[in-house]
Amino acid sequence: MPSGTSRSTVFKFGFKMTTAIIVQARMASTRLPGKVLLPLAGHSVLWHVLTRCAAVQSADLVCCAIPDDGSCEEIAAETERAGAIVARGPEDDVLARYLHAAEMLDADVVLRVTSDCPVIDPTACAAVLHARAEAAADYACNNMPRGWPHGLDCEAFTRASLARAAELANEPDDREHVTPWLRRDASVSRVHVAGPGKAVAQHRWTLDYPEDYRFFEALFEALPPPPHISSFAEILATVEAAPEIAALNADRHINAN
């Protein structure tokens, strides 16, 4: 990076590339309704996600993409309290919602994070962004195969690739889950960031069920309070030193691929 440029400035052919982190969120979770607004350590789950995203090196903007049907105004207000940008788009066509947000932000590169990951790791996210840029790839991720705890997943892709997916992807799962087309189409160049390995990948650090919420309540009680952002290494050490915390959502653990 040239001397004197900011940490979030990347140049290609003389033009600044804008990188936006877009977090999808909604109120209508069937397993744990309103989960993104549940309190953790004096703040909401969403606040923790957005605050951690704002700490990602090389990211210019943080945005929360919500449904445009008026059901998520509480989420919009919380997004603004966290200092992030609100974008609105279709509830069920999340792929179209992401493209609309990327266009609104004039983002060249998007990092996708979901709102049920209150310990998303800024360093792991930065590594995915770096890997995509280094390889000049259309798409990068850190979970093919899984080598990080479930809840540290993120994906980076160019806006051009996202637009191509929005144009060509027709399966309902492709529209709902944003990136399946990018993960499988032969025309997409991809790169993967490996994690610490299968043993660590057995950990479950995502919020889908009441058991997960009890896990996070106990975890955040054991971690230093905000504004400190605990690293992946700190969180792993805390969980491994207190197996009773991991036991709270052990029934929901997934097998690593």
C-alpha positions as CSV (number, residue, x, y, z in Angstrom):
1,M,0.0,0.0,0.0
2,P,1.5,3.4,-0.9
3,S,2.8,5.6,1.9
4,G,0.2,8.0,3.3
5,T,-2.9,6.1,2.2
6,S,-5.6,5.1,4.7
7,R,-6.0,1.5,5.9
8,S,-9.2,1.2,3.8
9,T,-7.8,2.6,0.6
10,V,-7.1,0.1,-2.2
11,F,-6.3,1.3,-5.7
12,K,-6.8,-0.5,-9.0
13,F,-5.8,1.2,-12.2
14,G,-5.7,4.5,-10.3
15,F,-9.2,4.2,-8.9
16,K,-10.2,3.7,-5.3
17,M,-12.0,0.5,-4.6
18,T,-14.8,0.7,-2.0
19,T,-15.3,-2.2,0.3
20,A,-18.6,-2.5,2.2
21,I,-19.5,-5.0,4.8
22,I,-23.2,-5.9,4.4
23,V,-25.0,-7.6,7.3
24,Q,-28.4,-9.1,6.6
25,A,-31.0,-8.9,9.4
26,R,-34.7,-9.3,10.0
27,M,-37.1,-9.7,12.9
28,A,-38.8,-12.9,11.5
29,S,-36.6,-15.7,12.8
30,T,-38.8,-18.8,13.2
31,R,-36.5,-20.4,15.8
32,L,-35.7,-17.4,17.9
33,P,-37.9,-14.4,16.9
34,G,-36.2,-11.0,17.3
35,K,-32.9,-12.6,18.1
36,V,-30.8,-9.7,16.7
37,L,-32.1,-7.3,19.3
38,L,-31.6,-9.6,22.3
39,P,-29.3,-8.0,24.9
40,L,-25.7,-9.1,25.4
41,A,-23.4,-7.3,27.8
42,G,-25.4,-4.1,27.8
43,H,-25.9,-4.0,24.0
44,S,-27.9,-5.8,21.4
45,V,-26.6,-8.8,19.4
46,L,-26.8,-6.7,16.3
47,W,-24.7,-3.9,17.9
48,H,-22.0,-6.4,18.6
49,V,-22.0,-7.7,15.0
50,L,-21.9,-4.2,13.5
51,T,-19.3,-3.0,16.0
52,R,-17.0,-5.9,15.2
53,C,-17.5,-5.4,11.5
54,A,-16.5,-1.7,11.9
55,A,-13.2,-3.0,13.2
56,V,-12.3,-5.0,10.1
57,Q,-9.2,-3.6,8.4
58,S,-9.6,-2.6,4.8
59,A,-13.4,-2.1,5.1
60,D,-14.8,1.3,4.2
61,L,-18.5,1.0,5.1
62,V,-20.7,-1.2,7.3
63,C,-24.4,-1.6,6.3
64,C,-27.3,-3.5,7.6
65,A,-29.6,-4.8,4.8
66,I,-33.2,-5.3,6.1
67,P,-36.6,-6.1,4.5
68,D,-38.4,-3.2,3.0
69,D,-41.8,-4.1,4.3
70,G,-41.7,-1.9,7.4
71,S,-41.3,-4.9,9.8
72,C,-37.7,-4.0,10.8
73,E,-37.8,-0.4,11.9
74,E,-36.4,-1.4,15.3
75,I,-33.5,-3.0,13.6
76,A,-33.0,0.2,11.5
77,A,-32.9,2.3,14.6
78,E,-30.4,0.0,16.3
79,T,-28.3,0.0,13.1
80,E,-28.1,3.8,13.2
81,R,-27.2,3.7,17.0
82,A,-24.3,1.5,16.1
83,G,-23.1,4.0,13.5
84,A,-23.9,1.8,10.5
85,I,-25.9,2.5,7.3
86,V,-29.4,1.1,6.7
87,A,-30.4,-0.4,3.3
88,R,-33.8,-1.9,2.5
89,G,-34.7,-4.5,0.0
90,P,-36.9,-7.6,-0.6
91,E,-37.4,-9.9,2.4
92,D,-37.3,-13.2,0.6
93,D,-35.1,-12.3,-2.3
94,V,-32.0,-11.6,-0.1
95,L,-29.8,-11.8,-3.2
96,A,-31.6,-8.8,-4.7
97,R,-31.4,-7.1,-1.3
98,Y,-27.7,-7.5,-1.2
99,L,-27.3,-6.1,-4.8
100,H,-29.5,-3.1,-4.0
101,A,-27.4,-2.4,-0.9
102,A,-24.1,-2.7,-2.8
103,E,-25.4,-0.4,-5.5
104,M,-26.6,2.1,-3.0
105,L,-23.2,2.1,-1.3
106,D,-21.4,2.1,-4.7
107,A,-19.3,-0.8,-3.3
108,D,-16.8,-2.5,-5.6
109,V,-16.3,-5.4,-3.1
110,V,-18.8,-6.8,-0.5
111,L,-18.1,-8.8,2.6
112,R,-21.2,-10.7,3.6
113,V,-21.8,-11.3,7.3
114,T,-25.0,-12.5,8.9
115,S,-26.6,-10.9,12.0
116,D,-26.5,-14.0,14.1
117,C,-22.7,-13.9,14.6
118,P,-22.1,-11.6,17.6
119,V,-18.4,-12.8,17.9
120,I,-17.6,-12.4,14.2
121,D,-13.8,-12.0,14.1
122,P,-12.4,-8.8,12.5
123,T,-9.1,-10.4,11.8
124,A,-10.6,-13.5,10.1
125,C,-12.8,-11.2,8.0
126,A,-9.8,-9.1,7.0
127,A,-8.0,-12.2,5.9
128,V,-10.9,-13.2,3.6
129,L,-10.9,-9.7,2.0
130,H,-7.1,-9.8,1.6
131,A,-7.2,-13.3,0.0
132,R,-9.8,-12.2,-2.5
133,A,-7.9,-9.1,-3.4
134,E,-4.5,-10.9,-3.6
135,A,-5.9,-13.5,-6.0
136,A,-8.1,-11.0,-7.8
137,A,-10.9,-13.6,-7.4
138,D,-14.6,-13.1,-7.8
139,Y,-15.3,-14.8,-4.5
140,A,-13.6,-15.8,-1.3
141,C,-14.7,-17.5,1.9
142,N,-13.5,-19.2,5.0
143,N,-15.9,-22.2,5.3
144,M,-15.2,-24.4,2.2
145,P,-14.3,-26.6,3.9
146,R,-15.1,-25.4,7.4
147,G,-12.1,-24.8,9.6
148,W,-13.4,-22.1,11.9
149,P,-16.2,-22.2,14.6
150,H,-19.6,-21.9,13.1
151,G,-20.3,-18.2,13.6
152,L,-17.1,-16.9,12.2
153,D,-18.2,-17.5,8.6
154,C,-17.8,-14.7,6.0
155,E,-17.7,-14.3,2.3
156,A,-16.2,-11.6,0.0
157,F,-17.1,-11.0,-3.6
158,T,-17.1,-8.3,-6.2
159,R,-20.2,-6.3,-7.0
160,A,-19.9,-7.4,-10.6
161,S,-20.0,-11.1,-9.5
162,L,-23.0,-10.3,-7.3
163,A,-24.8,-8.6,-10.2
164,R,-24.1,-11.6,-12.4
165,A,-25.6,-14.0,-9.7
166,A,-28.6,-11.8,-9.4
167,E,-29.2,-12.0,-13.1
168,L,-28.6,-15.7,-13.6
169,A,-29.5,-17.4,-10.3
170,N,-33.1,-18.7,-10.4
171,E,-33.3,-21.3,-7.7
172,P,-35.2,-20.3,-4.6
173,D,-32.2,-21.2,-2.4
174,D,-30.0,-19.1,-4.6
175,R,-32.2,-16.1,-4.0
176,E,-32.7,-16.7,-0.2
177,H,-29.1,-17.5,0.7
178,V,-27.3,-15.0,-1.6
179,T,-24.1,-16.9,-2.5
180,P,-24.9,-20.6,-3.6
181,W,-24.6,-19.7,-7.2
182,L,-21.2,-17.9,-6.6
183,R,-20.0,-21.0,-4.7
184,R,-20.8,-23.5,-7.5
185,D,-20.8,-21.8,-10.9
186,A,-17.9,-22.7,-13.1
187,S,-17.4,-19.2,-14.3
188,V,-16.7,-17.8,-10.8
189,S,-13.0,-17.7,-9.7
190,R,-12.8,-18.6,-6.0
191,V,-10.3,-18.7,-3.2
192,H,-10.5,-20.2,0.3
193,V,-9.0,-19.0,3.6
194,A,-8.2,-22.0,5.8
195,G,-9.0,-22.0,9.5
196,P,-7.3,-23.6,12.5
197,G,-8.8,-27.0,11.7
198,K,-11.5,-29.5,12.4
199,A,-11.2,-29.6,16.2
200,V,-11.8,-25.8,16.5
201,A,-14.5,-26.0,13.8
202,Q,-16.6,-28.1,16.1
203,H,-17.4,-25.0,18.2
204,R,-20.8,-23.4,17.7
205,W,-20.7,-19.6,18.0
206,T,-23.9,-18.6,16.2
207,L,-27.3,-17.6,17.4
208,D,-30.2,-19.7,16.2
209,Y,-31.8,-21.3,19.2
210,P,-32.5,-20.5,22.9
211,E,-29.6,-22.7,23.9
212,D,-27.3,-20.5,21.7
213,Y,-28.5,-17.4,23.5
214,R,-27.7,-19.0,26.9
215,F,-24.3,-19.8,25.6
216,F,-23.7,-16.2,24.5
217,E,-25.0,-14.8,27.8
218,A,-22.5,-17.0,29.7
219,L,-19.7,-16.2,27.3
220,F,-20.1,-12.5,27.3
221,E,-20.2,-12.6,31.1
222,A,-16.8,-14.2,31.1
223,L,-15.3,-11.8,28.5
224,P,-14.0,-8.3,29.1
225,P,-16.9,-5.8,28.6
226,P,-17.3,-3.5,25.6
227,P,-15.7,-1.5,24.2
228,H,-13.1,-4.3,24.3
229,I,-13.5,-6.5,21.2
230,S,-12.3,-10.0,22.2
231,S,-10.3,-11.8,19.6
232,F,-10.9,-15.3,18.3
233,A,-7.9,-16.5,20.5
234,E,-9.4,-14.9,23.6
235,I,-12.8,-16.4,23.0
236,L,-11.4,-19.8,22.3
237,A,-9.3,-19.7,25.4
238,T,-12.3,-18.7,27.5
239,V,-14.5,-21.4,26.1
240,E,-11.9,-24.1,26.5
241,A,-11.1,-23.0,30.0
242,A,-14.9,-23.2,30.9
243,P,-16.3,-26.3,29.2
244,E,-19.6,-25.7,31.0
245,I,-20.1,-22.7,28.7
246,A,-19.8,-24.7,25.5
247,A,-22.0,-27.4,27.1
248,L,-24.9,-24.9,27.0
249,N,-25.5,-25.3,23.3
250,A,-23.7,-28.6,22.8
251,D,-26.8,-30.3,21.5
252,R,-26.8,-27.9,18.6
253,H,-23.2,-28.4,17.6
254,I,-22.5,-29.3,14.0
255,N,-20.0,-31.7,12.5
256,A,-17.2,-30.0,10.6
257,N,-16.8,-30.9,6.9
